Amino acid sequence: MQVITDLLPVILFFIAYKKAGIFVATATAIISTLVLMLLLWIKRGKIDKMLMINGAVITVLGGITLLLHDKTYIMWKPTVIYWIGALALLFSRYAFQHNLIERMLGKVMAPPAGIWDKLNLCWIAFLAGLGILNLYVAFHFDENTWVNFKLFGTTSLMFVFIIAQVVLLKDYWIEQQTPSA
């Protein structure tokens, strides 16, 4: 369910882009993200931090895109989000001595301590690299290629990265006890 809610604004952006262009797609992404945030607030009484950050970035960069009628700003949005994620992992670990990857996965994995730091660094490098790759595609290829990359390319890269981690870390997964009937 979380994956669907995370991807919904991106999918709506893609559909709007194919039907009406980058500026209608940008407005669609802003509106769908804000509506999603509102619905989650009504249903759960809270909004995930990453969705709040994403909502702020899409509203600001998307708003500038629409105001100036310049697609450059919306093309920076994925990079800004990836780099915020990388910086959050970096600062959390080295400024505050908290490994966010360990906090997120500590209940389902039990690797040796050094593995958590390596995993954290892998995520930092991956997110930083995705940000750079987004900029490369955005400014070296046509707009349509960037939009396709934004939906299919980054989603596929993220999927492959996560699957690779699952496979490499399979020995450290904690088996969940299921109650017997």
C-alpha positions as CSV (number, residue, x, y, z in Angstrom):
1,M,0.0,0.0,0.0
2,Q,2.8,2.4,0.9
3,V,4.5,1.9,-2.5
4,I,1.2,2.8,-4.3
5,T,0.8,6.0,-2.3
6,D,4.4,6.9,-2.9
7,L,4.1,6.3,-6.6
8,L,0.6,7.8,-7.2
9,P,1.7,11.4,-7.8
10,V,4.5,10.2,-10.1
11,I,2.1,8.0,-12.1
12,L,-0.4,10.9,-12.3
13,F,2.4,13.2,-13.4
14,F,3.3,10.7,-16.1
15,I,-0.2,10.4,-17.4
16,A,-0.8,14.1,-17.3
17,Y,2.5,14.7,-19.1
18,K,1.6,12.2,-21.9
19,K,-1.8,13.9,-22.4
20,A,-1.1,17.6,-21.8
21,G,2.6,18.3,-21.3
22,I,5.0,19.2,-18.6
23,F,3.2,22.2,-17.1
24,V,-0.1,20.4,-16.6
25,A,1.8,17.4,-15.3
26,T,3.6,19.6,-12.8
27,A,0.3,21.1,-11.6
28,T,-1.1,17.5,-11.4
29,A,1.9,16.4,-9.3
30,I,1.5,19.3,-6.9
31,I,-2.3,18.8,-6.5
32,S,-2.1,15.0,-6.2
33,T,0.7,15.2,-3.6
34,L,-1.2,17.8,-1.5
35,V,-4.5,15.8,-1.8
36,L,-2.6,12.6,-0.8
37,M,-1.2,14.4,2.2
38,L,-4.6,15.7,3.3
39,L,-6.2,12.3,2.9
40,L,-3.5,10.6,4.9
41,W,-3.8,13.3,7.6
42,I,-7.6,12.7,7.8
43,K,-7.2,8.9,7.9
44,R,-4.1,8.6,10.2
45,G,-3.8,11.9,11.9
46,K,-0.2,12.2,10.7
47,I,1.8,12.5,7.5
48,D,5.0,10.6,6.9
49,K,8.1,12.8,7.1
50,M,9.4,11.9,3.7
51,L,6.0,12.7,2.2
52,M,6.0,16.0,3.9
53,I,9.4,16.8,2.5
54,N,8.4,15.6,-0.9
55,G,5.2,17.7,-0.7
56,A,7.2,20.8,0.2
57,V,9.8,20.3,-2.6
58,I,7.1,19.6,-5.2
59,T,5.1,22.6,-4.1
60,V,8.1,24.9,-4.2
61,L,9.9,23.7,-7.3
62,G,6.7,22.9,-9.1
63,G,5.3,26.3,-8.2
64,I,8.4,28.0,-9.5
65,T,8.1,25.9,-12.7
66,L,4.5,27.1,-13.2
67,L,5.2,30.7,-12.2
68,L,8.2,31.1,-14.5
69,H,6.9,28.7,-17.1
70,D,10.4,27.0,-16.9
71,K,10.6,23.2,-16.7
72,T,14.1,23.3,-15.3
73,Y,12.9,23.6,-11.7
74,I,10.6,20.5,-11.8
75,M,13.5,18.6,-13.4
76,W,15.6,19.3,-10.3
77,K,12.9,17.9,-8.0
78,P,14.0,14.2,-8.0
79,T,17.6,15.2,-7.4
80,V,16.7,17.5,-4.5
81,I,14.7,14.6,-2.9
82,Y,17.4,12.1,-3.4
83,W,20.1,14.4,-2.0
84,I,17.9,15.3,1.0
85,G,17.7,11.6,1.7
86,A,21.4,11.1,1.3
87,L,22.2,14.0,3.5
88,A,19.7,12.8,6.1
89,L,21.4,9.4,6.3
90,L,24.9,11.1,6.3
91,F,24.1,13.7,9.0
92,S,22.1,11.3,11.1
93,R,24.9,8.8,11.3
94,Y,27.9,11.1,11.6
95,A,26.5,14.2,13.4
96,F,24.0,12.5,15.7
97,Q,25.4,8.9,15.9
98,H,22.1,7.4,14.7
99,N,22.0,5.0,11.7
100,L,18.6,5.6,10.1
101,I,18.9,2.4,8.1
102,E,19.4,0.4,11.3
103,R,16.4,2.1,12.8
104,M,14.3,1.2,9.9
105,L,15.4,-2.4,9.5
106,G,16.7,-3.3,13.0
107,K,13.5,-5.3,13.8
108,V,13.8,-7.5,10.7
109,M,17.6,-7.8,10.3
110,A,20.5,-8.6,12.7
111,P,23.8,-8.1,10.9
112,P,27.1,-7.4,12.7
113,A,27.5,-3.7,13.6
114,G,29.9,-2.9,10.8
115,I,27.3,-4.0,8.2
116,W,24.9,-1.3,9.3
117,D,27.4,1.4,8.5
118,K,28.3,-0.2,5.1
119,L,24.6,-0.4,4.3
120,N,24.1,3.3,5.3
121,L,27.0,4.3,3.1
122,C,25.6,2.3,0.2
123,W,22.3,4.1,0.5
124,I,24.1,7.5,0.7
125,A,26.1,6.7,-2.4
126,F,23.1,5.3,-4.3
127,L,20.8,8.3,-3.5
128,A,23.6,10.8,-4.4
129,G,24.2,8.9,-7.6
130,L,20.5,8.8,-8.5
131,G,20.5,12.6,-8.0
132,I,23.4,13.0,-10.4
133,L,21.9,10.6,-12.9
134,N,18.6,12.5,-12.9
135,L,20.4,15.7,-13.7
136,Y,22.4,14.1,-16.4
137,V,19.3,12.7,-18.1
138,A,17.3,15.9,-17.5
139,F,19.9,18.1,-19.2
140,H,21.4,15.8,-21.8
141,F,18.3,14.2,-23.2
142,D,14.9,15.5,-24.4
143,E,12.1,16.1,-22.0
144,N,10.2,13.0,-22.9
145,T,13.2,10.8,-22.2
146,W,13.6,12.5,-18.8
147,V,9.9,11.9,-17.9
148,N,10.2,8.2,-18.9
149,F,13.4,7.9,-16.9
150,K,11.8,9.6,-13.9
151,L,9.0,6.9,-13.7
152,F,10.6,3.8,-15.2
153,G,14.3,4.3,-14.9
154,T,14.6,5.5,-11.3
155,T,11.9,3.0,-10.1
156,S,13.7,0.1,-11.8
157,L,17.1,1.2,-10.4
158,M,15.6,1.5,-6.9
159,F,14.0,-2.0,-7.2
160,V,17.2,-3.6,-8.4
161,F,19.2,-1.9,-5.6
162,I,16.7,-3.1,-2.9
163,I,16.6,-6.7,-4.3
164,A,20.4,-6.8,-4.4
165,Q,20.5,-5.8,-0.7
166,V,17.9,-8.4,0.2
167,V,19.9,-11.1,-1.6
168,L,23.3,-10.0,-0.1
169,L,21.9,-9.6,3.4
170,K,19.7,-12.8,3.4
171,D,21.7,-14.5,6.1
172,Y,20.9,-11.6,8.5
173,W,17.1,-11.6,8.2
174,I,15.3,-12.4,11.5
175,E,12.7,-15.1,11.1
176,Q,9.3,-13.9,12.2
177,Q,7.5,-16.2,14.6
178,T,4.0,-17.0,13.5
179,P,1.5,-18.0,16.2
180,S,0.4,-21.6,15.9
181,A,-3.3,-22.3,15.6
